[in-house]
Amino acid sequence: MAIQWFPGHMHKARKEIAEVMPQVDLVIEVLDARIPYSSENPMVASLRGDRPCIKLLNKSDLADPEITQRWIDYLEQEQGVKAMAITTLQAAQVRKVPELCRKLVPNRDKVEKDIRTMIMGIPNVGKSTIINTLAGRVIAKTGNEPAVTKTQQRINLKNGIVLSDTPGILWPKVDNEASGYRLAVTGAIKDTAMEYEDVAMFAAEYFLKAYPDAMLERYKLKELPSDDIGLLEAIGRKRGALRPGGRIDLHKASELLLHEFRSGKIGQLSLETPEMADAEKAEVARILAEKEAEKQAKIEAERQKRSGVRHND
């Protein structure tokens, strides 16, 4: 799935974050609880270095609770990382974040200096709403679409914590195709940059395997369709998404499935597990190693070719 998602302001944001990072004590990364692996920007780890990190699994009210707990346990295996499931619909959960910051950076509290934090996350993951809740006032612009925040800003929470906000940054290229699809399914990528039917078929295939009962119940189906197209057609028939002549409007059925997943109407569904992430990371590493080997082989072949030409001369 080819997506153009690294506009100029994101490239600029990455450079600005790298410049400011030496003055940061702790990083807060906001993830989508439904896709903690796919919404985890690999650039964040490289930019934060060995600083402690709080990973907030936002939208946990939309995710499978059992899988979310497995993700928390998995993420906390990394040194210096604490993970926490939240939903911005419950402000009390979000307000626990400053206390966790103090636990992870106790030395700043002792010298009565502000803890300097940076909050990061991909677009449309709820970062701005979290900032407004922590600040107790509207500071960051919010919107139910990606890439609302465009510039950095520093916010003094007046509780011993200073927060640097950053634009939602996506990385230049997603090496794992499945992650690209999951980002599209959750709405992290603007709808104008994706093919609805293509993305919905990916979601339908996964839901049939992982949440068959939820599909039967939500769409009042007597039996489970055998494949992704079958599920979309069944949704189209049930919801009257028809074209002239009674043909199924697959685009409309795709919109229905994706919008109802995003709003939680189908139920609390997660799109990936830690085990899936480990398997996909290994596969991506294998593919990248193969590509690198091919690249080096071509360079070596070209070098030998040039060397042969010089010898002949």
FIDRENPA-827536 format. One record per atom (N, C-alpha, C): x negated, z negated, y negated; residue in one letter. Coordinates in steps of 0.1 Angstrom, whole numbers, padded with zeros to 4 digits, always signed. Atoms other than C-alpha are relative to their C-alpha. Layout:
N
XZYa
...
END
This chain:
313
-0008+0000+0012m
+0000+0000+0000m
-0009+0000-0012m
+0009-0001+0011a
-0018+0012-0031a
+0007-0006-0013a
-0006+0007+0011i
-0011-0011-0061i
-0011+0000-0011i
+0009+0001+0012q
-0027-0008-0096q
+0003-0014-0006q
-0004+0013+0005w
-0029-0045-0105w
-0012-0007-0007w
+0012+0007+0006f
-0062-0052-0123f
-0001+0006-0014f
+0000-0005+0014p
-0053-0043-0160p
-0011-0007-0008p
+0011+0004+0009g
-0078-0048-0188g
+0000-0015-0003g
+0000+0014+0004h
-0066-0083-0198h
-0004-0009+0011h
+0005+0009-0011m
-0073-0096-0163m
-0015+0001+0002m
+0014-0001+0000h
-0108-0083-0163h
-0006-0008-0011h
+0004+0008+0011k
-0113-0099-0197k
+0001-0015+0003k
-0003+0014-0003a
-0098-0131-0184a
-0010-0006+0010a
+0009+0004-0010r
-0122-0133-0155r
-0014-0004-0007r
+0012+0003+0008k
-0152-0131-0179k
+0001-0012-0008k
-0002+0012+0009e
-0138-0157-0202e
+0000-0013+0009e
-0001+0012-0009i
-0131-0181-0173i
-0014-0004+0005i
+0014+0002-0004a
-0167-0177-0161a
-0008-0007-0011a
+0007+0006+0012e
-0180-0186-0196e
+0004-0014-0002e
-0005+0014+0003v
-0158-0217-0199v
-0003-0010+0011v
+0000+0008-0012m
-0162-0230-0163m
-0011-0011-0001m
+0010+0011+0000p
-0195-0250-0170p
+0005-0012-0007p
-0006+0012+0007q
-0174-0273-0193q
+0012-0006+0008q
-0012+0004-0007v
-0147-0279-0166v
-0004-0010+0011v
+0002+0010-0010d
-0146-0310-0144d
+0007+0002+0013d
-0009-0001-0012l
-0118-0301-0120l
+0008+0013-0002l
-0009-0012+0001v
-0098-0269-0112v
+0013-0003+0007v
-0013+0001-0006i
-0061-0269-0105i
+0004+0014+0003i
-0004-0014-0004e
-0051-0238-0085e
+0014-0001+0005e
-0014+0000-0004v
-0014-0231-0082v
+0002+0012+0010v
-0003-0010-0010l
-0004-0213-0050l
+0015+0001+0003l
-0014-0001-0004d
+0029-0200-0037d
+0001-0006+0014d
-0001+0007-0013a
+0039-0223-0008a
+0004+0009+0011a
-0004-0009-0011r
+0053-0194+0011r
-0011+0009+0005r
+0011-0008-0004i
+0020-0176+0011i
-0013-0006-0006i
+0012+0007+0006p
-0009-0201+0004p
-0013+0008+0002p
+0012-0008-0002y
-0035-0177+0019y
+0000+0012-0009y
-0001-0013+0008s
-0023-0145+0002s
+0000-0002-0015s
+0000+0003+0015s
-0018-0162-0032s
-0012-0007-0004s
+0012+0007+0004e
-0052-0179-0031e
-0010+0011-0004e
+0009-0010+0006n
-0074-0158-0054n
-0015-0003+0004n
+0014+0002-0004p
-0109-0155-0038p
-0010-0002-0011p
+0009+0001+0012m
-0124-0153-0073m
+0000-0015-0005m
+0000+0014+0005v
-0113-0189-0080v
-0011-0008+0007v
+0011+0007-0007a
-0136-0203-0053a
-0014+0003-0005a
+0013-0004+0004s
-0165-0183-0065s
-0003-0005-0015s
+0002+0004+0014l
-0159-0193-0102l
-0001-0015-0001l
+0000+0015+0001r
-0153-0231-0095r
-0012-0006+0006r
+0012+0006-0006g
-0184-0236-0074g
+0004-0013+0008g
-0003+0012-0008d
-0185-0272-0060d
+0008-0010-0008d
-0009+0009+0007r
-0161-0287-0085r
+0012-0004+0009r
-0012+0004-0008p
-0132-0307-0070p
+0012+0009-0004p
-0011-0009+0002c
-0100-0287-0067c
+0013-0006+0005c
-0013+0004-0005i
-0063-0296-0065i
+0008+0013+0002i
-0008-0012-0003k
-0042-0269-0048k
+0014-0004+0001k
-0014+0003+0001l
-0006-0271-0058l
+0008+0011+0007l
-0008-0010-0007l
+0017-0254-0033l
+0014+0000-0006l
-0012-0001+0008n
+0045-0245-0057n
+0011+0008+0007n
-0012-0007-0006k
+0080-0232-0048k
+0002-0005+0015k
-0001+0005-0014s
+0079-0255-0017s
+0014-0001+0004s
-0014+0000-0004d
+0117-0257-0019d
+0004+0013+0006d
-0003-0013-0006l
+0117-0220-0008l
-0007+0002+0013l
+0009-0002-0012a
+0091-0224+0020a
+0005-0009+0011a
-0003+0008-0012d
+0094-0237+0055d
-0008-0013+0000d
+0007+0013+0002p
+0086-0274+0052p
-0010-0004+0011p
+0010+0003-0010e
+0069-0277+0086e
-0013+0008-0001e
+0012-0008+0002i
+0046-0248+0079i
-0008-0004-0013i
+0007+0004+0012t
+0039-0261+0044t
-0009-0013+0003t
+0008+0011-0004q
+0027-0294+0059q
-0013+0004+0007q
+0012-0005-0007r
+0004-0275+0082r
-0010+0006-0010r
+0009-0006+0010w
-0010-0257+0052w
-0008-0011-0008w
+0006+0011+0007i
-0017-0290+0034i
-0012-0005+0008i
+0010+0005-0009d
-0036-0303+0064d
-0012+0010+0001d
+0010-0010-0002y
-0055-0270+0067y
-0009+0001-0013y
+0007-0002+0013l
-0065-0267+0030l
-0009-0012-0003l
+0008+0012+0003e
-0077-0303+0028e
-0012-0002+0010e
+0012+0000-0008q
-0103-0296+0055q
-0012+0004-0008q
+0011-0004+0008e
-0124-0281+0027e
-0004-0012-0009e
+0006+0011+0008q
-0147-0306+0009q
+0005+0001-0015q
-0004+0001+0014g
-0134-0318-0025g
+0014+0006-0003g
-0013-0006+0002v
-0099-0302-0020v
+0011-0010+0003v
-0012+0007-0003k
-0066-0320-0023k
+0011+0010-0002k
-0011-0010+0001a
-0034-0301-0016a
+0013-0008-0002a
-0012+0008+0003m
+0001-0311-0028m
+0012+0010-0001m
-0011-0008+0001a
+0035-0295-0022a
+0009-0004-0012a
-0008+0003+0012i
+0056-0293-0054i
+0011+0011-0001i
-0009-0010+0006t
+0086-0276-0069t
+0002-0003-0014t
-0002+0003+0014t
+0090-0272-0106t
+0014-0004-0003t
-0014+0005+0002l
+0127-0281-0101l
+0000-0015+0000l
+0001+0015-0001q
+0115-0317-0095q
-0012-0004-0009q
+0011+0003+0010a
+0095-0327-0126a
-0008-0012+0005a
+0007+0012-0004a
+0086-0361-0110a
-0012+0004+0009a
+0011-0004-0008q
+0065-0343-0084q
-0012+0005-0008q
+0010-0006+0008v
+0046-0323-0110v
-0008-0011-0008v
+0006+0010+0008r
+0039-0355-0130r
-0009-0009+0007r
+0010+0007-0008k
+0019-0369-0102k
-0014+0006+0000k
+0013-0007+0000v
-0009-0344-0108v
-0010-0007-0008v
+0010+0007+0008p
-0027-0364-0136p
-0006-0011+0008p
+0005+0011-0008e
-0030-0394-0113e
-0010+0005+0011e
+0009-0006-0010l
-0046-0371-0086l
-0013+0004-0006l
+0012-0004+0007c
-0070-0357-0112c
-0009-0012-0002c
+0008+0012+0003r
-0082-0392-0120r
-0007-0005+0013r
+0006+0004-0013k
-0088-0400-0083k
-0012+0009+0004k
+0010-0010-0004l
-0109-0368-0079l
-0012+0000-0009l
+0011+0000+0010v
-0130-0373-0111v
+0000-0014-0006v
+0000+0013+0004p
-0133-0411-0113p
-0010-0004-0011p
+0011+0004+0009n
-0165-0411-0133n
+0003+0003-0014n
-0004-0002+0014r
-0149-0396-0164r
+0008-0011-0006r
-0008+0011+0004d
-0124-0424-0165d
-0008-0012-0004d
+0008+0012+0002k
-0151-0450-0164k
-0007+0001-0014k
+0007-0001+0013v
-0169-0436-0195v
+0010+0003-0011v
-0011-0003+0010e
-0135-0431-0212e
-0001+0013-0007e
+0000-0014+0005k
-0139-0394-0216k
+0011+0008+0007k
-0011-0009-0006d
-0112-0368-0211d
-0005+0007+0012d
+0003-0009-0012i
-0111-0351-0177i
+0004+0014-0004i
-0002-0014+0004r
-0115-0314-0185r
+0004+0008+0012r
-0006-0007-0012t
-0093-0294-0161t
+0003+0014-0004t
-0004-0014+0002m
-0086-0257-0158m
+0011+0003+0011m
-0011-0003-0009i
-0053-0245-0143i
+0000+0015+0002i
+0002-0015-0003m
-0055-0211-0125m
+0011+0003+0011m
-0009-0005-0010g
-0032-0190-0103g
+0004+0014-0003g
-0004-0014+0002i
-0019-0156-0097i
+0013+0001-0008i
-0013-0001+0008p
+0010-0142-0118p
+0012-0004+0007p
-0013+0003-0005n
+0045-0154-0113n
+0000-0011+0011n
+0001+0011-0010v
+0035-0185-0093v
+0005-0013-0006v
-0006+0012+0006g
+0050-0210-0118g
-0009-0008-0008g
+0010+0007+0007k
+0019-0220-0136k
+0004-0005-0014k
-0004+0003+0013s
+0034-0220-0171s
+0011-0011+0000s
-0010+0011-0001t
+0064-0242-0160t
-0007-0013+0003t
+0008+0012-0004i
+0039-0267-0145i
-0006-0006-0013i
+0007+0004+0012i
+0020-0268-0178i
+0010-0007-0010i
-0011+0005+0009n
+0052-0274-0199n
+0005-0014+0005n
-0004+0013-0006t
+0062-0302-0175t
-0010-0011-0002t
+0011+0009+0002l
+0028-0319-0177l
-0001-0004-0015l
+0001+0003+0014a
+0028-0316-0215a
+0012-0007-0006a
-0013+0006+0005g
+0064-0328-0219g
+0006+0008-0011g
-0006-0009+0011r
+0071-0299-0243r
-0004+0015+0004r
+0002-0014-0003v
+0072-0261-0243v
-0013+0005-0007v
+0013-0005+0006i
+0036-0248-0248i
-0002+0014+0006i
+0003-0013-0006a
+0032-0220-0223a
+0013+0008+0002a
-0011-0008-0001k
+0055-0191-0223k
+0003+0002+0015k
-0004-0002-0014t
+0075-0187-0190t
+0008+0012+0001t
-0009-0012-0003g
+0092-0157-0174g
-0001+0003+0015g
-0001-0002-0015n
+0104-0147-0140n
-0006+0014+0003n
+0007-0012-0004e
+0080-0118-0138e
-0015-0002-0002e
+0014+0002+0001p
+0042-0114-0134p
-0006+0002-0014p
+0009-0003+0012a
+0016-0115-0162a
+0006-0003-0013a
-0006+0004+0012v
+0034-0134-0189v
-0011-0006-0009v
+0011+0006+0008t
+0003-0155-0201t
-0011+0011-0001t
+0011-0010+0002k
-0023-0132-0216k
-0013-0005-0005k
+0012+0006+0005t
-0048-0155-0232t
-0002-0014+0004t
+0003+0014-0004q
-0065-0188-0226q
+0004-0009-0012q
-0003+0010+0010q
-0054-0220-0244q
-0003-0014+0005q
+0003+0013-0004r
-0065-0256-0244r
+0011-0010-0004r
-0011+0009+0002i
-0039-0283-0241i
-0004-0015+0002i
+0003+0014-0002n
-0045-0320-0247n
+0013-0007+0005n
-0012+0007-0005l
-0020-0339-0225l
+0002-0014-0005l
+0000+0013+0006k
-0028-0371-0244k
+0001-0011+0010k
+0000+0010-0010n
-0032-0390-0212n
-0014-0001+0007n
+0014+0000-0005g
-0070-0386-0208g
-0003+0013+0008g
+0003-0013-0006i
-0067-0351-0195i
+0002+0012-0010i
-0001-0012+0008v
-0073-0318-0213v
+0001+0012+0010v
-0004-0011-0010l
-0059-0287-0196l
-0004+0013-0007l
+0002-0014+0005s
-0073-0252-0201s
+0009+0009+0008s
-0009-0010-0007d
-0046-0226-0193d
-0008+0013+0000d
+0006-0014-0001t
-0057-0191-0181t
+0011+0010+0003t
-0009-0011-0004p
-0039-0158-0177p
+0000+0000+0016p
+0000-0002-0015g
-0027-0152-0141g
-0008+0012+0004g
+0009-0011-0003i
-0055-0132-0126i
+0002+0004+0015i
+0001-0005-0013l
-0053-0110-0096l
-0014+0006+0002l
+0013-0005-0003w
-0084-0097-0079w
+0000+0015+0001w
+0000-0015+0001p
-0095-0060-0081p
+0006+0007+0012p
-0004-0008-0012k
-0087-0051-0045k
+0003-0010+0011k
-0004+0008-0011v
-0069-0068-0017v
-0005+0006+0013v
+0005-0006-0012d
-0089-0062+0015d
+0009-0001+0012d
-0010+0002-0011n
-0061-0075+0037n
+0013+0006-0004n
-0012-0007+0003e
-0032-0051+0037e
+0012-0009+0001e
-0011+0009-0001a
-0008-0078+0049a
+0002-0009-0012a
-0001+0009+0011s
-0016-0100+0020s
+0006+0008-0012s
-0006-0009+0010g
-0008-0071-0004g
+0015+0001+0001g
-0014-0001-0002y
+0026-0068+0012y
+0007-0013-0003y
-0006+0013+0002r
+0033-0105+0011r
+0001-0003-0015r
+0000+0002+0014l
+0024-0107-0026l
+0012+0008-0006l
-0011-0008+0005a
+0049-0079-0032a
+0014-0006+0004a
-0012+0006-0005v
+0076-0096-0011v
+0004-0011-0008v
-0003+0012+0008t
+0074-0128-0031t
+0002+0003-0015t
-0002-0004+0014g
+0074-0109-0065g
-0012-0003-0008g
+0012+0002+0008a
+0038-0116-0075a
-0005+0014-0007a
+0003-0013+0006i
+0035-0078-0082i
+0013+0006-0006i
-0012-0006+0006k
+0059-0061-0106k
+0007+0010+0009k
-0008-0009-0008d
+0087-0043-0089d
-0003+0015-0003d
+0003-0014+0003t
+0077-0011-0107t
-0012+0005+0006t
+0013-0004-0006a
+0044-0011-0089a
+0001+0001+0015a
-0001+0000-0014m
+0058-0011-0054m
+0012+0009+0005m
-0011-0007-0007e
+0080+0009-0030e
+0009-0010+0007e
-0009+0010-0005y
+0110-0013-0023y
+0002+0001+0015y
-0003-0002-0014e
+0118+0002+0011e
-0013-0004+0009e
+0013+0002-0008d
+0081+0000+0023d
-0002-0016+0001d
+0002+0014+0000v
+0079-0037+0012v
+0010-0007+0008v
-0011+0006-0007a
+0113-0046+0026a
-0001+0002+0015a
+0002-0002-0014m
+0104-0031+0060m
-0010-0009+0005m
+0010+0010-0004f
+0073-0053+0062f
+0007-0014+0001f
-0007+0013-0001a
+0095-0083+0054a
+0010-0001+0011a
-0010+0000-0011a
+0122-0073+0078a
-0006-0002+0014a
+0007+0001-0013e
+0098-0069+0107e
-0005-0014+0002e
+0005+0014-0001y
+0083-0104+0100y
+0012-0009+0003y
-0011+0009-0001f
+0117-0121+0096f
+0006+0001+0014f
-0006-0002-0013l
+0130-0106+0129l
-0008-0008+0011l
+0009+0007-0009k
+0100-0122+0147k
+0000-0015-0003k
+0002+0014+0004a
+0097-0155+0128a
+0013-0008-0003a
-0012+0007+0003y
+0132-0163+0117y
+0013+0008+0004y
-0011-0008-0005p
+0157-0144+0139p
+0014-0006-0003p
-0013+0007+0003d
+0184-0171+0135d
+0005+0001-0014d
-0003-0001+0015a
+0182-0170+0097a
+0006+0014-0003a
-0005-0014+0003m
+0188-0132+0098m
+0015+0001+0005m
-0013-0001-0006l
+0218-0135+0121l
+0010-0008-0008l
-0010+0008+0007e
+0234-0163+0101e
+0002+0005-0014e
-0002-0005+0013r
+0228-0149+0066r
+0008+0012-0001r
-0007-0013+0001y
+0240-0114+0073y
+0011+0001+0010y
-0012+0000-0009k
+0267-0124+0098k
-0001+0011+0011k
+0003-0010-0010l
+0252-0103+0126l
+0004-0005+0014l
-0004+0004-0014k
+0266-0104+0162k
-0013+0000+0009k
+0012+0000-0008e
+0232-0094+0176e
-0011+0005-0009e
+0012-0003+0008l
+0197-0090+0164l
-0004+0014+0001l
+0005-0014+0000p
+0186-0055+0154p
-0014+0000+0007p
+0012-0001-0007s
+0156-0042+0174s
-0012+0002-0009s
+0012-0003+0008d
+0134-0032+0145d
+0004-0001-0015d
-0002+0002+0014d
+0129-0033+0107d
+0011+0009-0006d
-0010-0009+0005i
+0150-0002+0099i
+0014-0004+0004i
-0013+0004-0005g
+0178-0015+0121g
+0005-0012-0008g
-0005+0012+0008l
+0179-0048+0102l
+0005+0004-0014l
-0004-0005+0013l
+0180-0030+0068l
+0013+0007+0001l
-0012-0008-0001e
+0207-0007+0080e
+0012-0010+0003e
-0010+0010-0003a
+0227-0037+0094a
+0004-0007-0013a
-0003+0006+0012i
+0224-0054+0060i
+0008+0009-0009i
-0007-0010+0008g
+0235-0022+0042g
+0014+0001+0004g
-0014-0001-0005r
+0266-0020+0064r
+0008-0012-0004r
-0007+0012+0002k
+0275-0056+0060k
+0003-0002-0015k
-0002+0003+0014r
+0271-0056+0022r
+0005+0012-0008r
-0006-0012+0007g
+0286-0021+0015g
-0010+0008-0008g
+0010-0008+0007a
+0253-0006+0004a
+0000+0014+0006a
-0003-0013-0006l
+0265+0029+0012l
-0001+0012-0010l
+0000-0012+0008r
+0259+0064-0001r
+0012+0009+0003r
-0011-0009-0003p
+0285+0092-0002p
-0001+0005+0015p
+0001-0005-0014g
+0294+0102+0034g
-0002-0012+0009g
+0001+0012-0008g
+0290+0066+0046g
-0015-0003+0004g
+0014+0003-0004r
+0252+0068+0049r
-0005-0013-0007r
+0006+0013+0005i
+0232+0035+0044i
-0009+0003-0012i
+0009+0000+0012d
+0215+0031+0010d
-0011-0010+0003d
+0011+0009-0004l
+0182+0018+0023l
-0007-0007-0012l
+0006+0006+0012h
+0169+0012-0013h
+0008-0013-0004h
-0009+0011+0004k
+0199-0010-0021k
-0001-0012+0011k
+0002+0011-0011a
+0196-0029+0013a
-0013-0007-0001a
+0014+0006+0002s
+0159-0034+0006s
+0000-0010-0012s
-0001+0009+0011e
+0167-0049-0028e
+0007-0013+0004e
-0008+0011-0005l
+0193-0072-0012l
-0009-0010+0008l
+0009+0008-0009l
+0168-0085+0014l
-0011-0007-0008l
+0011+0006+0008l
+0139-0091-0011l
+0006-0010-0010l
-0006+0009+0010h
+0161-0107-0038h
+0005-0012+0006h
-0006+0012-0006e
+0178-0130-0014e
-0011-0009+0006e
+0011+0008-0005f
+0145-0141+0001f
-0006-0007-0012f
+0006+0006+0011r
+0130-0147-0033r
+0008-0012-0006r
-0009+0010+0005s
+0160-0168-0044s
+0003-0011+0009s
-0003+0011-0010g
+0161-0189-0012g
+0013+0001+0006g
-0013-0001-0006k
+0195-0176-0002k
+0000+0001+0015k
+0001-0001-0015i
+0183-0168+0033i
-0004-0013+0007i
+0005+0013-0005g
+0168-0202+0037g
-0015-0003-0004g
+0014+0004+0003q
+0134-0219+0036q
-0009+0007+0009q
+0008-0009-0008l
+0111-0192+0049l
-0014+0001-0005l
+0014-0002+0004s
+0073-0190+0049s
-0005+0014+0006s
+0004-0013-0005l
+0055-0156+0053l
-0013+0000+0008l
+0013+0000-0007e
+0022-0168+0068e
-0003-0015+0005e
+0004+0013-0005t
+0007-0197+0088t
-0016-0001-0001t
+0015+0001+0000p
-0029-0211+0088p
-0006+0008+0012p
+0005-0007-0011e
-0034-0195+0122e
-0001+0015-0003e
+0000-0014+0004m
-0024-0161+0109m
-0011+0003-0010m
+0011-0001+0010a
-0048-0166+0079a
-0014+0001+0007a
+0013+0000-0007d
-0077-0174+0102d
-0003+0014+0007d
+0002-0013-0008a
-0071-0143+0124a
-0002+0012-0010a
+0001-0011+0010e
-0067-0120+0093e
-0013-0001-0007e
+0013+0001+0007k
-0098-0134+0076k
-0011+0006+0009k
+0010-0005-0010a
-0118-0126+0108a
+0000+0015+0001a
-0001-0015-0001e
-0104-0091+0110e
-0005+0007-0013e
+0005-0006+0012v
-0111-0084+0073v
-0015+0000+0000v
+0015+0001+0000a
-0147-0097+0077a
-0006+0011+0009a
+0005-0011-0009r
-0151-0073+0107r
+0000+0013-0006r
-0001-0013+0006i
-0138-0043+0088i
-0010+0002-0011i
+0009-0001+0012l
-0159-0051+0057l
-0015+0002+0006l
+0013-0001-0006a
-0190-0055+0080a
-0002+0014+0005a
+0001-0014-0005e
-0183-0021+0096e
-0002+0010-0012e
+0001-0009+0012k
-0179-0004+0062k
-0014-0001-0006k
+0013+0002+0006e
-0211-0020+0049e
-0011+0007+0009e
+0010-0006-0010a
-0230-0008+0081a
+0000+0015-0002a
-0002-0014+0002e
-0216+0027+0076e
-0007+0004-0013e
+0006-0004+0013k
-0227+0027+0039k
-0015-0001+0001k
+0014+0001-0001q
-0262+0015+0048q
-0006+0011+0008q
+0005-0011-0008a
-0265+0041+0075a
+0000+0013-0008a
+0000-0013+0009k
-0256+0069+0050k
-0011-0001-0009k
+0011+0002+0010i
-0281+0055+0025i
-0013+0003+0007i
+0012-0002-0007e
-0308+0055+0052e
-0001+0015+0004e
+0001-0014-0004a
-0299+0090+0064a
-0004+0009-0012a
+0004-0008+0012e
-0301+0103+0028e
-0014-0002-0003e
+0014+0003+0003r
-0334+0086+0023r
-0009+0008+0009r
+0008-0008-0010q
-0348+0102+0055q
+0000+0015-0003q
-0002-0014+0003k
-0334+0135+0045k
-0009+0004-0012k
+0009-0002+0012r
-0352+0133+0011r
-0015+0000+0004r
+0014+0002-0005s
-0384+0121+0028s
-0004+0013+0007s
+0003-0012-0007g
-0382+0151+0051g
-0003+0012-0009g
+0001-0011+0010v
-0378+0175+0022v
-0014+0000-0007v
+0013+0001+0006r
-0409+0161+0005r
-0011+0004+0009r
+0011-0003-0010h
-0430+0164+0037h
-0001+0015+0001h
+0000-0015-0002n
-0420+0201+0040n
-0006+0007-0012n
+0006-0006+0012d
-0430+0207+0004d
-0016-0001+0001d
END
